[in-house]
């Protein structure tokens, strides 16, 4: 004989109560009503329910104006929503979705009351993004019907829904809400019960590190956010995203995650507590990491921390010609960027043949640009003519800026800078493109460390808009100014950071990637589910495992080791699974196999 709960999995869950009508609860109610469900919206006061209904009327009206709903569909959806201020209104619901504040006490009280109100077969779902579903279920009279149903904000737009099972959850309940999520047009991802689940488990650690980076005055808020947008293709920078989420909300989530995981990466950065205590909770307050036009506004306005226009006032050095050292993809890409901007470029490698091959690669790239209509054949020919290949670094004798783009090996780079010191004229700016090694070590290999700076381009250099400008404690002010002026001429966005492992992007990106690997290593979630969660729930252009295979697992492991060695945080230790794959020669797309297998070309 089937249990009542297993029968529920066959029903479409027609009547659904939503407890908590804040931004998330109101969004969930809208989705359900549009999908033909009867919705009972419950909150603690008539003022809150009235506010929620006003938001629903406004959002559905916008949908009509944009052609996403007809007037009749809007009227029908709103008619399917009724509100109440008493949990007793959920008595006839087949599913209750709780979206109350992130507090065990509040959520447990709601679940205890619902136990005495709803029918035995009614599924109880918590919308928590950080608290233990198992702990909430254990307090319920029927723990097998309790699970997590984690939507993402804004709920009507975000496609991801995490369906969270505890060891107590009945498969029938999971099946029922998974089918509901599919019917709502969402992408359900099944995950187990651990702090932050998948998306927030990875996202909030990254946001916390960004807050700590800013608190340490390592880089400005504007540069941190620009670096992650332009370097990783993210829709928002981490500090702007914290303001959108709510600084207090983020701190609460991190506190809950840290209480469960004891991972130092989840221990909230002190600045989150300081801003919260001061009431500077982000957009909703009108001020957080940034200052906004008004509470609730998305428009950032200048404040005392906004960088002054015009730079430092120190004049830069004149740069007419550029030397690029190296023959790989990065070197040829950087040479192409400078030549397109009108600079005369000397492209030098360890042999004339390697330099000619690199120039030929640039020629093919330019030809593709012509074929795609991005530049004229005449402009492509002029660009290629500005590049002079050379088989010796002696050709850098007259360049004003020398940029190295050779192997990510400190000894190789130090030897190259010693060569630059001998062949480059006095006053030439010497730059390294290292992504993780200490720039000052390159500077100390010369007799003129004041002329050395980091210019970290991103691959592919012609397409990526970001350059991390890395000053050492010895870098001269006019060298810093010069590089910023050059970045402007080559149409790159320069962000400033100090000489610390990983700079901005890699210091924030690779711990996130490492944590994703740990999730798979611990059999918590699959590659596909994690990639889907971060693309759909976090707006990432690529999932972490797609990105790891593109970057190269060996490159990723080397960067992880550098970060772990510098910061000495146990949480930054490379995941053993990454080390095993590299040892097995599974390096990603370039070898045909990494976390996934690829067709050989």
C-alpha positions in Angstrom: 0.0 0.0 0.0 1.4 3.4 -1.0 2.0 6.0 1.7 0.2 9.3 1.4 3.5 11.0 0.8 4.3 8.8 -2.2 0.9 9.7 -3.7 1.9 13.3 -3.5 4.7 12.8 -6.0 2.1 11.9 -8.6 0.1 15.2 -8.1 1.1 18.5 -9.6 1.0 20.3 -6.2 -1.8 22.7 -7.1 -2.1 24.6 -3.9 1.0 26.1 -2.4 1.6 28.3 0.6 4.5 30.7 0.8 5.5 31.8 4.3 7.5 35.0 4.3 6.6 37.7 1.8 9.9 39.5 1.5 11.6 39.9 -1.9 12.3 36.2 -2.3 8.9 35.0 -1.1 7.0 37.5 -3.2 9.1 36.4 -6.3 8.3 32.8 -5.6 4.6 33.6 -5.2 4.7 35.3 -8.6 6.3 32.4 -10.4 3.8 29.9 -8.9 0.7 32.1 -9.8 1.9 32.5 -13.3 2.3 28.8 -13.6 -1.4 28.2 -12.6 -0.9 27.4 -8.9 -3.2 28.6 -6.2 -1.0 30.6 -3.9 -1.5 31.4 -0.2 0.9 34.1 0.8 1.5 34.4 4.6 3.4 37.0 6.6 3.2 38.4 10.1 1.3 41.6 9.4 -1.2 43.0 6.9 1.2 45.8 6.1 3.7 43.2 4.8 1.1 41.3 2.8 -0.2 44.5 1.3 3.3 45.5 0.4 3.9 42.1 -1.3 0.6 42.4 -3.3 1.7 45.9 -4.5 5.0 44.5 -5.7 3.2 41.7 -7.5 0.8 44.1 -9.2 3.7 46.3 -10.3 5.9 43.4 -11.5 3.1 41.8 -13.5 2.2 45.1 -15.0 5.8 45.5 -16.2 5.5 42.0 -17.7 2.4 43.1 -19.7 4.2 46.2 -20.9 7.1 44.1 -22.1 4.9 41.6 -23.9 5.6 38.7 -21.5 2.0 38.5 -20.2 -1.4 39.4 -21.6 -3.7 41.5 -19.5 -5.9 38.4 -19.0 -3.0 36.3 -18.0 -2.0 38.9 -15.5 -5.5 39.2 -14.0 -5.7 35.4 -13.8 -2.4 35.1 -12.0 -3.2 37.8 -9.5 -6.6 36.2 -8.8 -4.8 33.0 -7.8 -3.0 34.7 -5.0 -4.6 35.3 -1.6 -2.8 36.5 1.6 -3.1 35.8 5.3 -1.4 36.7 8.5 -2.0 33.3 10.2 -0.3 30.0 9.4 -3.7 28.4 9.7 -4.3 29.6 6.1 -1.9 26.9 5.0 -4.2 24.0 6.2 -5.2 23.0 2.6 -1.8 23.4 1.0 0.0 20.5 -0.6 3.3 22.2 -0.3 4.5 24.9 2.0 7.6 26.9 1.1 9.1 28.8 4.1 11.2 31.9 3.2 11.5 33.4 6.7 14.7 35.1 8.0 17.8 32.9 8.3 17.4 31.9 11.9 17.0 28.4 13.3 14.7 29.7 16.0 12.3 31.4 13.6 12.2 28.6 11.1 11.8 25.8 13.7 8.9 27.7 15.3 7.2 27.9 11.9 7.7 24.2 11.2 6.4 23.2 14.7 3.3 25.3 14.1 2.8 23.8 10.6 3.0 20.3 12.0 -0.3 20.9 13.8 -1.9 22.6 10.8 -1.2 20.9 7.5 -2.2 17.4 6.4 0.1 14.5 6.9 1.1 14.3 3.2 1.9 18.0 2.9 5.5 18.7 1.9 7.4 21.3 3.9 10.2 23.1 2.1 12.6 25.6 3.6 14.1 28.3 1.4 17.2 28.5 3.5 20.5 29.0 1.7 22.8 28.2 4.6 21.1 26.5 7.5 21.0 22.7 8.0 17.9 21.2 6.4 18.6 18.0 8.5 18.4 20.0 11.7 15.2 21.7 10.7 13.7 18.3 9.6 14.7 16.6 12.9 12.5 19.1 14.8 9.5 18.3 12.6 6.9 15.6 13.5 7.3 14.2 10.0 11.0 14.7 9.0 10.6 12.6 5.8 8.4 15.3 4.3 10.9 18.2 5.0 13.4 19.3 2.3 15.1 22.4 1.0 13.9 24.3 -2.0 16.4 27.1 -2.6 15.4 29.7 -5.3 17.8 32.4 -6.3 17.2 36.2 -6.4 15.4 37.6 -8.4 13.3 34.4 -8.3 11.2 35.1 -11.5 14.4 35.6 -13.6 16.9 33.1 -12.1 16.5 29.6 -13.5 18.3 27.6 -10.9 16.5 25.8 -8.0 18.5 23.7 -5.6 16.5 20.8 -4.3 18.1 19.8 -0.9 17.7 16.4 0.6 18.6 15.3 4.1 19.2 11.7 5.2 15.6 11.8 6.4 13.9 13.1 3.2 11.5 10.7 1.4 12.4 10.3 -2.3 8.8 10.9 -3.2 9.0 14.4 -1.7 12.1 15.1 -3.7 10.4 13.9 -6.9 7.3 16.0 -6.3 9.2 19.3 -5.9 11.6 18.5 -8.7 8.7 18.0 -11.0 7.2 21.3 -9.8 10.5 23.1 -10.5 10.5 21.8 -14.0 6.9 22.8 -14.5 7.9 26.3 -13.4 10.5 26.5 -16.1 13.4 26.2 -13.7 16.5 24.0 -13.7 16.4 21.8 -10.6 19.8 20.6 -9.2 19.7 17.9 -6.6 22.2 18.5 -3.7 22.9 17.2 -0.3 22.7 19.1 3.0 25.8 21.0 3.6 26.5 24.7 4.4 25.5 26.9 1.4 24.7 23.9 -0.7 26.4 24.3 -4.1 25.9 27.8 -5.5 26.1 29.8 -2.3 28.6 27.4 -0.8 31.0 28.5 -3.6 29.7 32.0 -4.0 29.8 33.3 -0.4 33.4 32.1 0.2 34.4 34.2 -2.8 32.4 37.2 -1.7 33.9 37.0 1.8 37.5 36.9 0.4 36.8 39.9 -1.8 35.5 41.8 1.3 38.7 40.8 3.2 40.8 42.0 0.3 39.2 45.4 0.3 39.4 45.6 4.1 43.1 45.0 3.9 43.4 48.0 1.5 45.0 45.7 -1.1 42.9 47.2 -3.9 40.1 49.7 -4.2 36.5 48.6 -4.3 36.2 49.8 -7.9 39.3 47.9 -9.0 38.3 44.7 -7.2 34.9 44.8 -8.9 36.2 45.7 -12.4 38.9 43.0 -12.2 36.3 40.3 -11.6 33.9 41.6 -14.2 36.5 42.0 -16.9 38.8 39.3 -15.9 36.2 36.6 -15.4 33.2 37.8 -17.4 31.0 38.1 -14.2 27.8 40.2 -14.4 28.7 42.0 -11.2 31.8 42.6 -9.1 31.8 41.0 -5.6 31.4 44.1 -3.6 28.6 45.4 -5.7 27.0 42.0 -5.4 27.3 42.1 -1.6 25.5 45.4 -1.6 22.8 43.9 -3.7 22.4 40.8 -1.5 22.6 42.9 1.7 25.8 43.1 3.7 23.9 41.9 6.8 22.3 39.0 4.9 25.7 38.0 3.6 27.2 38.1 7.1 24.3 36.0 8.5 24.8 33.4 5.7 28.6 33.3 6.3 28.1 32.9 10.1 25.8 29.9 9.5 28.2 28.4 7.0 31.2 28.9 9.3 29.3 27.4 12.2 28.8 24.2 10.2 32.1 24.1 8.2 34.7 25.7 10.4 36.4 26.7 7.2 38.3 30.0 7.7 37.3 31.1 4.2 33.7 31.2 5.6 34.6 33.2 8.7 32.9 36.6 8.0 35.4 39.4 7.2 35.2 41.9 10.1 34.2 44.7 7.7 30.9 42.9 7.1 30.1 43.1 10.8 31.2 46.7 11.0 29.1 47.8 8.1 26.1 45.8 9.4 26.4 47.4 12.9 26.5 50.8 11.3 23.4 50.2 9.3 25.3 50.3 6.1 23.8 47.2 4.7 24.0 47.9 0.9 21.5 49.1 -1.6 18.5 48.7 0.6 20.0 51.2 3.1 21.4 53.5 0.4 25.0 52.8 1.5 27.2 49.7 1.9 30.5 49.3 0.1 29.3 52.0 -2.2 26.9 54.9 -1.8 23.6 55.0 -3.7 21.3 57.7 -4.9 18.6 56.6 -2.4 17.7 53.6 -0.3 16.7 50.8 -2.7 18.4 52.6 -5.7 20.8 50.8 -8.0 22.5 54.1 -9.0 26.0 54.6 -7.4 26.9 58.1 -6.6 30.4 59.5 -5.8 31.5 59.6 -2.1 34.7 60.2 -0.2 36.2 56.9 -1.3 35.6 57.5 -5.1 38.9 57.8 -6.9 39.8 61.3 -8.1 39.9 61.7 -11.9 43.2 62.5 -13.5 45.6 60.3 -11.6 48.5 61.4 -9.4 49.7 64.2 -11.5 53.1 62.6 -12.0 54.0 62.7 -15.7 54.7 59.4 -17.3 57.6 58.4 -19.7 57.2 58.5 -23.4 56.6 55.1 -25.1 56.9 54.8 -28.8 58.2 51.3 -29.2 57.5 48.1 -27.3 59.5 44.9 -27.0 57.6 41.6 -26.3 59.6 38.6 -25.1 58.2 35.2 -25.8 56.7 33.1 -28.6 53.6 31.6 -27.1 49.9 32.5 -27.3 50.2 35.2 -24.7 53.3 36.8 -26.2 51.8 36.9 -29.7 48.5 38.2 -28.3 50.2 41.1 -26.4 52.3 42.0 -29.5 49.1 42.1 -31.6 47.4 44.4 -29.0 50.3 46.9 -29.1 50.7 46.8 -32.9 46.9 47.4 -33.3 47.3 50.5 -31.1 50.0 51.9 -33.4 53.1 51.0 -31.5 56.2 49.6 -33.2 56.7 46.2 -31.7 59.8 44.0 -31.5 58.7 40.4 -30.9 61.7 38.5 -29.7 62.1 34.8 -28.9 64.9 32.3 -28.2 65.3 31.8 -32.0 64.4 33.6 -35.2 62.2 30.7 -36.2 60.1 30.9 -33.0 59.7 34.6 -33.5 58.6 34.2 -37.1 56.1 31.5 -36.1 54.7 33.8 -33.4 54.3 36.6 -36.0 52.6 34.1 -38.4 50.1 33.3 -35.6 49.3 37.0 -35.3 48.8 37.2 -39.1 46.3 34.4 -38.9 44.4 36.1 -36.1 44.3 39.4 -38.1 43.0 37.6 -41.1 40.2 36.1 -39.1 39.4 39.6 -37.9 39.2 40.8 -41.5 37.0 37.8 -42.4 34.6 38.7 -39.6 34.5 42.4 -40.6 36.2 43.6 -37.4 39.0 45.4 -39.3 39.9 46.2 -42.9 42.6 44.3 -44.8 44.6 47.5 -45.0 44.5 47.9 -41.2 45.5 44.3 -40.7 48.5 44.6 -43.1 49.6 47.8 -41.4 49.4 46.1 -38.0 51.5 43.2 -39.1 54.1 45.5 -40.6 54.6 47.2 -37.2 55.8 43.8 -35.8 59.5 42.9 -36.2 60.5 39.4 -35.2 63.9 38.8 -33.7 65.8 35.8 -32.5 67.7 37.7 -29.8 66.8 40.1 -27.0 69.5 42.4 -28.2 66.8 43.8 -30.5 65.3 45.4 -27.4 68.1 48.0 -27.3 65.9 50.9 -28.3 62.4 49.9 -27.0 60.7 52.2 -24.4 58.8 49.4 -22.8 59.9 45.7 -22.6 57.2 43.2 -21.7 58.1 39.6 -20.9 55.5 36.8 -21.6 57.6 33.7 -21.1 57.0 30.5 -19.0 55.6 31.0 -15.5 58.9 30.0 -13.9 60.6 32.5 -11.5 64.2 31.5 -12.4 63.5 31.8 -16.1 61.9 35.2 -15.6 64.8 36.4 -13.3 67.3 35.4 -16.0 65.3 37.3 -18.6 65.1 40.5 -16.5 68.9 40.3 -16.0 69.1 40.2 -19.8 66.7 43.2 -20.1 68.9 45.1 -17.6 71.9 44.6 -19.9 70.3 45.3 -23.3 67.5 47.9 -22.6 68.4 51.6 -22.6 68.2 53.6 -19.4 64.7 54.8 -18.6 63.0 51.9 -20.4 60.0 50.4 -18.4 60.4 46.7 -17.8 57.2 44.7 -17.3 56.3 41.2 -16.4 53.1 39.4 -17.3 53.3 37.0 -14.4 50.0 35.9 -13.0 51.2 34.6 -9.6 54.9 35.1 -9.1 56.4 38.0 -7.1 57.2 41.0 -9.3 59.8 42.3 -6.9 61.8 39.1 -7.4 62.0 40.1 -11.1 62.9 43.6 -10.2 65.7 42.5 -7.9 67.3 40.7 -10.8 68.1 44.1 -12.3 70.1 47.1 -11.2 67.1 49.3 -11.7 64.2 47.9 -9.7 62.4 51.2 -9.8 61.7 50.6 -13.5 60.1 47.2 -13.1 56.3 46.7 -12.8 53.7 44.0 -13.4 51.3 44.1 -16.4 49.2 41.0 -16.1 47.3 40.6 -19.3 44.5 37.9 -19.6 44.2 35.3 -22.3 43.3 35.9 -25.1 45.0 39.3 -24.8 43.3 40.8 -27.9 39.8 40.1 -26.5 40.2 40.5 -22.8 39.9 44.1 -21.6 41.7 43.8 -18.2 45.3 44.5 -17.2 46.3 44.1 -13.6 49.0 46.7 -12.9 51.2 45.4 -10.1 53.5 47.9 -8.2 56.2 46.7 -6.0 57.5 48.7 -3.0 60.4 49.8 -5.3 58.4 50.8 -8.4 58.8 54.5 -9.4 55.7 56.7 -9.6 56.3 57.7 -13.2 56.6 54.1 -14.2 53.1 53.5 -12.7 51.8 56.5 -14.6 53.4 55.3 -17.8 51.7 51.9 -17.7 48.3 53.4 -17.0 48.7 55.7 -20.0 49.8 52.8 -22.2 46.8 50.8 -21.0 44.5 53.6 -22.0 46.1 53.8 -25.5 45.8 50.0 -26.1 42.2 50.2 -24.8 42.6 48.1 -21.7 41.1 48.7 -18.3 43.9 49.0 -15.8 43.4 48.0 -12.2 46.0 48.6 -9.5 47.1 46.0 -6.9 50.1 45.4 -4.8 52.7 42.6 -5.3 50.9 39.7 -3.6 50.3 36.2 -4.9 47.4 35.9 -7.3 46.9 39.7 -7.5 43.2 40.3 -7.6 41.6 37.9 -10.1 43.6 34.7 -9.4 43.5 35.3 -5.6 39.7 35.3 -5.7 39.1 32.9 -8.6 41.3 29.9 -7.7 40.1 29.3 -4.2 36.6 29.2 -5.6 37.7 26.6 -8.3 39.5 24.6 -5.6 36.4 24.5 -3.4 34.4 23.2 -6.4 36.9 20.4 -6.9 36.5 19.5 -3.2 32.7 19.2 -3.7 33.2 16.6 -6.4 36.0 14.9 -4.5 33.7 14.5 -1.5 30.9 13.1 -3.8 28.6 16.0 -2.7 27.5 17.0 -6.2 28.4 16.1 -9.8 30.5 18.1 -12.3 27.4 18.9 -14.4 25.3 20.0 -11.4 28.0 22.2 -10.0 28.7 23.8 -13.5 24.9 24.3 -14.0 24.5 25.8 -10.5 27.2 28.4 -11.0 26.0 29.4 -14.5 22.3 29.5 -13.6 22.5 30.6 -10.0 25.6 32.9 -10.1 25.5 34.2 -13.7 29.0 32.8 -14.4 29.8 32.5 -18.1 31.4 29.1 -17.5 31.0 26.5 -14.8 34.2 25.9 -12.6 35.0 22.6 -14.3 34.6 24.0 -17.8 36.9 26.8 -16.8 39.5 24.5 -15.2 39.7 22.4 -18.3 40.2 25.5 -20.4 42.8 27.1 -18.2 44.7 23.8 -17.8 44.8 21.7 -14.6 48.6 22.0 -14.4 48.4 25.8 -14.6 45.6 25.7 -12.0 47.5 23.5 -9.6 50.6 25.7 -9.9 48.6 28.8 -9.0 46.9 27.0 -6.1 50.3 26.0 -4.7 51.6 29.6 -4.9 48.5 30.9 -3.1 48.7 28.2 -0.4 52.4 28.9 0.1 52.0 32.6 0.4 48.8 32.8 2.6 49.4 29.5 4.5 45.7 29.0 4.9 44.8 25.2 5.2 41.6 26.0 3.1 43.8 27.0 0.2 45.7 23.7 0.0 45.1 22.2 -3.5 42.4 19.6 -3.6 44.0 16.1 -3.9 41.8 15.2 -6.8 43.4 18.1 -8.8 46.9 16.8 -7.9 46.0 13.2 -8.9 44.6 14.3 -12.3 47.7 16.4 -13.1 50.0 13.5 -12.1 48.0 11.3 -14.5 48.6 13.7 -17.3 44.9 14.8 -17.5 45.5 18.5 -18.0 42.2 19.6 -19.6 41.3 20.4 -23.2 44.9 20.6 -24.3 45.5 16.9 -23.6 42.0 15.7 -24.5 41.1 14.9 -20.9 40.8 16.8 -17.7 37.6 16.7 -15.6 35.9 15.8 -18.8 37.0 14.1 -22.0 37.3 15.9 -25.3 37.5 14.9 -28.9 41.1 15.0 -30.2 41.6 17.5 -33.0 
